[in-house]
Amino acid sequence: MIRLVDANNKFGFKLFSEIQKSQSNKNVFVSPISIAIALSMTYNGAGGETQEAMAKTLNFQGMSLEEINQANKELGILLNSLNPEIKLNIANSIWTGKGISFSPSFLQVNQDFYQSQVRKIDFSHPESLKIINNWVKDKTEGKIEKIIQELNYNDVMVLLNAIYFKGNWEEQFSEYFTREMRFYLANGTQKQHPIMFQSSRHLYYQNEYFQAVSLRYTKGLISMYIFLPMEQVGLEGFYQVLNEENWKNWMLKFRHNKINLGLPKFKTEYEVTLNDALKSLGMKIAFDKSAADFSGMGPIPPNLYISEVKHKTFVEVNETGTEAAAVTGSRIKLMSSTIEQTVDMLINRPFFFLIRDNDSGTILFMGEITNPET
């Protein structure tokens, strides 16, 4: 499972970098684990060069399909067992077109290892869109109402992963200390925004690039890591050193420290089509009508390809804790320091953050807030 977690985290940082490049100075929030699970399900149907390309993009080289599936199963069981102190639910589903024959072994693997619900549906029926989106709404506690905007006559399969998280801070902020303060935007302007304050002991790390704090949720099973780039570095400079290798080194350097912390309240909804980012990371062939190989999904006509990978998220951070949700959909088409001193950390400019499972090391969510909204 450790190899899979490392692969997923590495993929997450690379993917975030691709997304952020095209959407600079915007609030960005994604779930690397949601995207990785949806693509792992799809990977089970890939063959030939398409399988090789997906393996490279997802960092699966040197891992057998059986290893990947088993590790995903173990990770799913671990992450879904955090309740009741923390609510973390991960759900998968595969929707197949009526009258189309898919490989029973492909569907069975996704049921056995990903606990996928497999349902046949008439993609041409107007109610089908509503049925699929209602599944999304249900699995994200109503935070994400729809992921699929339309279904076409040549859609033959929709693979979905939904993740929902809700956790209270171990050290909650008092609303009494929340106050309106200046937040400095990337474009040089500023605005008044509610910032929460507390003085408490947290895991903390600082280097020449950033200040970072780890805020634990109840029982400490999951934490939010917040990285505030130094003013002269900024988010762009921080992203030059953000990668999986540095991330693992940073994790070893956090130490308990008394911190005077100021953290903005924020809420954001985010939506992105991942086709271009995934193509840039090496998966171009999977989207190619004439070259994609998803013969492992057969025995239907072999000309299948991925038409769209859609990702949608929600996050809200306040005095009590955090609520977050994400859905990833893959549509398959048929062609057609030692001395402790109190540290001040006022997060009043653009910052990067992520939510991590402390047991497995899995990064559940990551994002940047350049313009907080509540």
C-alpha positions as CSV (number, residue, x, y, z in Angstrom):
1,M,0.0,0.0,0.0
2,I,2.9,2.3,0.7
3,R,4.0,2.2,-3.0
4,L,0.5,3.1,-4.1
5,V,0.3,6.0,-1.7
6,D,3.6,7.4,-2.9
7,A,2.5,6.9,-6.5
8,N,-0.8,8.7,-5.8
9,N,0.8,11.6,-4.0
10,K,3.4,12.1,-6.7
11,F,0.7,12.1,-9.3
12,G,-1.3,14.6,-7.2
13,F,1.5,17.1,-7.0
14,K,2.2,16.8,-10.8
15,L,-1.5,17.2,-11.6
16,F,-2.0,20.1,-9.3
17,S,1.0,21.8,-11.0
18,E,-0.6,21.4,-14.4
19,I,-4.0,22.7,-13.3
20,Q,-2.5,25.6,-11.4
21,K,-0.4,26.7,-14.4
22,S,-3.6,27.2,-16.5
23,Q,-5.6,28.8,-13.6
24,S,-3.1,31.1,-11.8
25,N,-4.4,33.5,-9.2
26,K,-7.6,31.5,-8.8
27,N,-8.8,29.4,-5.9
28,V,-8.0,25.8,-6.8
29,F,-9.1,22.8,-4.8
30,V,-8.8,19.1,-6.0
31,S,-8.8,15.6,-4.5
32,P,-5.8,13.7,-5.8
33,I,-7.1,10.4,-4.3
34,S,-10.5,10.8,-5.9
35,I,-8.9,11.3,-9.3
36,A,-6.4,8.5,-8.8
37,I,-9.2,6.0,-7.8
38,A,-11.4,6.9,-10.8
39,L,-8.4,6.5,-13.2
40,S,-7.3,3.2,-11.5
41,M,-10.8,1.8,-12.2
42,T,-10.4,2.9,-15.8
43,Y,-6.9,1.5,-15.9
44,N,-8.3,-2.0,-15.4
45,G,-9.7,-1.9,-18.9
46,A,-6.7,-0.5,-20.6
47,G,-4.3,-2.5,-22.9
48,G,-1.2,-2.0,-24.9
49,E,0.3,1.5,-25.3
50,T,-2.7,3.0,-23.5
51,Q,-2.0,0.9,-20.4
52,E,1.7,1.9,-20.6
53,A,0.8,5.6,-20.9
54,M,-1.6,5.5,-18.0
55,A,0.9,3.5,-15.8
56,K,3.5,6.2,-16.5
57,T,1.1,9.1,-15.7
58,L,-0.1,7.4,-12.5
59,N,3.4,6.2,-11.5
60,F,2.3,2.6,-11.6
61,Q,5.5,1.3,-13.3
62,G,6.9,-1.8,-11.6
63,M,3.5,-2.6,-10.0
64,S,1.3,-5.4,-11.3
65,L,-2.4,-4.8,-11.9
66,E,-3.1,-7.2,-9.0
67,E,-0.9,-5.2,-6.6
68,I,-2.5,-1.9,-7.6
69,N,-6.0,-3.3,-7.1
70,Q,-5.2,-4.9,-3.8
71,A,-3.5,-1.8,-2.5
72,N,-6.5,0.4,-3.5
73,K,-8.8,-2.1,-1.7
74,E,-6.7,-1.9,1.5
75,L,-6.5,1.9,1.3
76,G,-10.2,2.2,0.7
77,I,-10.9,0.0,3.8
78,L,-8.5,2.1,5.9
79,L,-9.9,5.5,4.8
80,N,-13.5,4.4,5.2
81,S,-12.8,3.2,8.8
82,L,-12.1,6.6,10.3
83,N,-15.7,7.2,11.5
84,P,-17.3,8.2,13.8
85,E,-14.9,11.0,15.0
86,I,-14.2,12.0,11.4
87,K,-16.6,11.5,8.6
88,L,-14.7,10.3,5.5
89,N,-16.7,8.4,2.9
90,I,-15.4,7.2,-0.4
91,A,-17.8,5.7,-2.9
92,N,-17.4,4.4,-6.5
93,S,-19.9,3.5,-9.2
94,I,-19.8,2.3,-12.8
95,W,-22.8,3.1,-15.1
96,T,-22.9,1.0,-18.3
97,G,-25.2,1.5,-21.3
98,K,-28.1,-0.9,-21.7
99,G,-27.7,-3.4,-24.5
100,I,-23.9,-3.1,-24.5
101,S,-21.9,-6.1,-23.4
102,F,-18.9,-5.4,-21.1
103,S,-16.3,-7.9,-19.9
104,P,-17.7,-9.5,-16.7
105,S,-14.2,-9.8,-15.3
106,F,-13.6,-6.0,-15.7
107,L,-16.8,-5.2,-13.9
108,Q,-16.2,-7.8,-11.2
109,V,-12.7,-6.5,-10.5
110,N,-14.1,-3.0,-9.9
111,Q,-16.8,-4.5,-7.6
112,D,-14.3,-6.6,-5.6
113,F,-11.5,-4.2,-5.2
114,Y,-13.2,-0.7,-5.5
115,Q,-16.6,-1.7,-4.0
116,S,-18.1,-0.1,-7.1
117,Q,-21.8,-0.2,-7.6
118,V,-22.4,-1.4,-11.1
119,R,-25.6,-0.4,-12.8
120,K,-27.0,-0.6,-16.3
121,I,-28.6,2.5,-17.6
122,D,-30.2,3.8,-20.8
123,F,-28.0,6.8,-21.6
124,S,-30.5,8.0,-24.2
125,H,-33.2,8.4,-21.6
126,P,-33.6,11.9,-20.2
127,E,-33.9,10.6,-16.6
128,S,-30.5,8.9,-16.7
129,L,-28.6,12.2,-16.2
130,K,-30.7,12.9,-13.1
131,I,-30.2,9.4,-11.7
132,I,-26.4,9.6,-12.0
133,N,-26.2,13.1,-10.6
134,N,-28.5,12.1,-7.7
135,W,-25.9,9.4,-6.8
136,V,-23.3,12.2,-6.7
137,K,-25.5,14.4,-4.5
138,D,-26.2,11.5,-2.1
139,K,-22.6,10.5,-1.7
140,T,-21.4,14.1,-1.1
141,E,-24.1,15.0,1.4
142,G,-25.6,17.4,-1.0
143,K,-22.4,19.5,-1.4
144,I,-22.0,18.6,-5.1
145,E,-25.3,18.4,-6.9
146,K,-24.1,17.3,-10.4
147,I,-20.9,16.2,-12.2
148,I,-22.3,15.1,-15.6
149,Q,-23.8,18.0,-17.6
150,E,-25.0,15.9,-20.6
151,L,-25.0,12.4,-21.9
152,N,-24.6,11.6,-25.6
153,Y,-25.8,8.7,-27.8
154,N,-22.3,7.3,-28.1
155,D,-21.5,7.3,-24.3
156,V,-21.2,3.7,-23.2
157,M,-19.8,4.0,-19.7
158,V,-19.4,6.5,-16.8
159,L,-17.0,5.7,-13.9
160,L,-17.4,7.9,-10.8
161,N,-15.6,8.3,-7.6
162,A,-17.0,10.5,-4.8
163,I,-15.3,11.5,-1.6
164,Y,-16.8,13.4,1.4
165,F,-15.0,14.6,4.4
166,K,-16.1,16.4,7.6
167,G,-13.9,16.9,10.6
168,N,-13.8,19.2,13.7
169,W,-10.5,20.8,14.7
170,E,-8.9,19.2,17.7
171,E,-8.2,22.8,18.8
172,Q,-11.2,24.7,17.7
173,F,-11.1,28.5,17.1
174,S,-13.3,30.7,19.2
175,E,-15.7,32.9,17.1
176,Y,-15.0,35.6,19.7
177,F,-11.5,36.1,18.3
178,T,-12.5,36.1,14.6
179,R,-12.2,39.6,13.1
180,E,-12.1,41.4,9.8
181,M,-8.6,42.1,8.6
182,R,-6.8,42.9,5.5
183,F,-6.0,40.0,3.1
184,Y,-3.5,40.9,0.4
185,L,-4.4,39.5,-3.0
186,A,-1.9,38.3,-5.7
187,N,-2.6,41.3,-8.0
188,G,-1.5,43.8,-5.3
189,T,-4.9,44.8,-4.1
190,Q,-6.3,44.0,-0.7
191,K,-9.7,43.3,0.9
192,Q,-11.3,42.9,4.3
193,H,-11.9,39.3,5.3
194,P,-12.7,37.4,8.5
195,I,-9.6,35.8,10.0
196,M,-9.8,33.3,12.9
197,F,-7.2,33.5,15.7
198,Q,-5.8,31.2,18.3
199,S,-2.6,30.7,20.4
200,S,-1.9,27.0,20.7
201,R,0.7,24.2,20.2
202,H,0.8,22.8,16.7
203,L,3.3,21.0,14.6
204,Y,5.2,23.7,12.8
205,Y,8.0,23.9,10.2
206,Q,9.7,26.9,8.6
207,N,12.5,27.3,6.0
208,E,13.6,29.9,3.5
209,Y,10.5,29.4,1.3
210,F,7.6,29.2,3.7
211,Q,6.0,28.9,7.2
212,A,3.9,25.7,7.6
213,V,1.5,24.5,10.3
214,S,-0.3,21.3,10.8
215,L,-3.8,21.5,12.3
216,R,-5.2,18.2,13.5
217,Y,-8.8,17.2,13.3
218,T,-10.4,15.3,16.3
219,K,-8.3,12.3,17.3
220,G,-5.4,13.4,15.1
221,L,-6.2,10.9,12.3
222,I,-6.3,13.5,9.7
223,S,-4.6,16.9,9.5
224,M,-4.7,20.1,7.4
225,Y,-1.2,21.3,6.4
226,I,-1.1,25.0,5.5
227,F,1.9,26.5,3.7
228,L,2.3,30.3,3.7
229,P,5.1,31.3,1.3
230,M,7.4,34.0,2.4
231,E,6.5,37.4,1.0
232,Q,9.5,37.5,-1.3
233,V,8.8,33.9,-2.5
234,G,5.1,34.0,-3.2
235,L,3.0,31.0,-4.4
236,E,4.8,30.9,-7.7
237,G,8.2,30.5,-6.0
238,F,6.8,28.0,-3.6
239,Y,5.5,25.8,-6.4
240,Q,9.1,25.6,-7.8
241,V,10.0,23.4,-4.7
242,L,6.7,21.6,-4.2
243,N,7.1,18.0,-5.3
244,E,6.6,14.6,-3.7
245,E,10.3,14.2,-2.7
246,N,10.5,17.5,-0.9
247,W,7.0,16.9,0.6
248,K,8.3,13.7,2.3
249,N,11.4,15.5,3.6
250,W,9.3,18.3,5.0
251,M,7.0,15.8,6.8
252,L,10.0,14.7,8.9
253,K,10.8,18.2,10.0
254,F,7.6,19.4,11.7
255,R,8.0,19.9,15.4
256,H,5.6,21.0,18.1
257,N,5.6,24.8,18.7
258,K,3.5,27.5,20.4
259,I,1.9,29.4,17.5
260,N,-0.1,32.7,17.4
261,L,-2.1,31.7,14.3
262,G,-4.4,33.7,12.1
263,L,-6.3,31.6,9.5
264,P,-8.9,33.0,7.1
265,K,-12.3,31.5,7.0
266,F,-13.1,30.3,3.5
267,K,-15.5,28.4,1.3
268,T,-15.0,27.5,-2.3
269,E,-16.5,25.3,-5.0
270,Y,-14.3,24.3,-7.8
271,E,-14.8,22.5,-11.1
272,V,-12.2,21.4,-13.8
273,T,-12.1,19.2,-16.8
274,L,-8.8,17.3,-16.5
275,N,-8.4,16.2,-20.2
276,D,-5.6,18.7,-21.0
277,A,-3.8,18.2,-17.7
278,L,-3.8,14.4,-18.1
279,K,-2.7,14.7,-21.7
280,S,0.3,16.9,-20.6
281,L,1.2,14.3,-18.0
282,G,1.4,11.5,-20.7
283,M,-2.1,10.1,-21.1
284,K,-2.8,11.6,-24.5
285,I,-3.4,8.3,-26.2
286,A,-6.3,7.4,-23.8
287,F,-8.3,10.3,-25.3
288,D,-7.4,9.5,-28.9
289,K,-10.4,8.1,-30.8
290,S,-8.3,6.1,-33.2
291,A,-5.4,5.0,-30.9
292,A,-6.9,4.3,-27.4
293,D,-7.0,0.7,-26.3
294,F,-9.6,-0.2,-23.7
295,S,-10.0,-3.7,-25.0
296,G,-10.0,-5.0,-21.4
297,M,-13.5,-3.6,-21.1
298,G,-14.7,-5.8,-24.0
299,P,-16.2,-7.8,-25.6
300,I,-17.8,-4.8,-27.3
301,P,-16.4,-3.1,-30.4
302,P,-12.8,-2.2,-29.4
303,N,-12.9,1.4,-30.4
304,L,-13.3,2.9,-26.9
305,Y,-11.7,6.1,-25.6
306,I,-12.0,8.5,-22.7
307,S,-14.0,11.5,-23.8
308,E,-13.9,13.5,-20.6
309,V,-12.5,13.3,-17.0
310,K,-14.4,15.8,-14.9
311,H,-13.6,16.8,-11.3
312,K,-15.7,18.9,-9.0
313,T,-15.0,19.8,-5.3
314,F,-16.3,21.8,-2.4
315,V,-14.5,22.9,0.8
316,E,-15.5,25.1,3.8
317,V,-13.2,26.0,6.6
318,N,-14.5,27.7,9.7
319,E,-14.0,27.9,13.5
320,T,-15.3,24.4,14.1
321,G,-13.5,22.5,11.4
322,T,-13.6,21.6,7.7
323,E,-16.2,20.1,5.3
324,A,-15.0,19.0,1.9
325,A,-16.2,16.9,-1.0
326,A,-15.0,15.8,-4.4
327,V,-16.3,13.8,-7.4
328,T,-14.3,12.6,-10.3
329,G,-16.1,11.2,-13.4
330,S,-14.5,9.4,-16.3
331,R,-16.7,9.1,-19.4
332,I,-15.9,6.3,-21.8
333,K,-17.1,6.7,-25.4
334,L,-17.5,4.4,-28.3
335,M,-16.1,6.0,-31.4
336,S,-18.4,7.6,-33.1
337,S,14.3,24.3,15.6
338,T,15.4,22.9,19.4
339,I,14.7,26.0,21.6
340,E,11.0,26.6,21.5
341,Q,9.7,30.1,21.1
342,T,6.3,31.3,20.2
343,V,5.9,31.8,16.4
344,D,3.5,34.3,14.7
345,M,1.8,33.0,11.6
346,L,-0.7,35.4,10.1
347,I,-2.1,34.0,6.9
348,N,-3.2,37.2,5.2
349,R,-1.9,36.5,1.6
350,P,-2.3,33.6,-0.9
351,F,-1.5,30.2,0.5
352,F,-1.3,26.5,-0.3
353,F,-3.0,23.8,1.8
354,L,-3.8,20.1,1.8
355,I,-5.6,17.6,3.9
356,R,-3.7,14.3,4.7
357,D,-4.6,11.0,6.3
358,N,-1.8,10.6,8.9
359,D,-1.9,6.8,9.0
360,S,-1.4,6.0,5.4
361,G,0.1,9.4,4.3
362,T,-2.5,9.7,1.6
363,I,-3.2,13.3,0.4
364,L,-7.0,13.5,0.3
365,F,-7.3,17.1,-0.9
366,M,-5.0,20.0,-2.0
367,G,-5.6,23.5,-3.1
368,E,-4.6,27.1,-3.1
369,I,-6.5,30.1,-1.8
370,T,-5.6,33.3,-3.5
371,N,-8.9,35.2,-2.8
372,P,-10.8,33.7,0.1
373,E,-14.6,33.9,0.1
374,T,-17.0,32.9,2.8
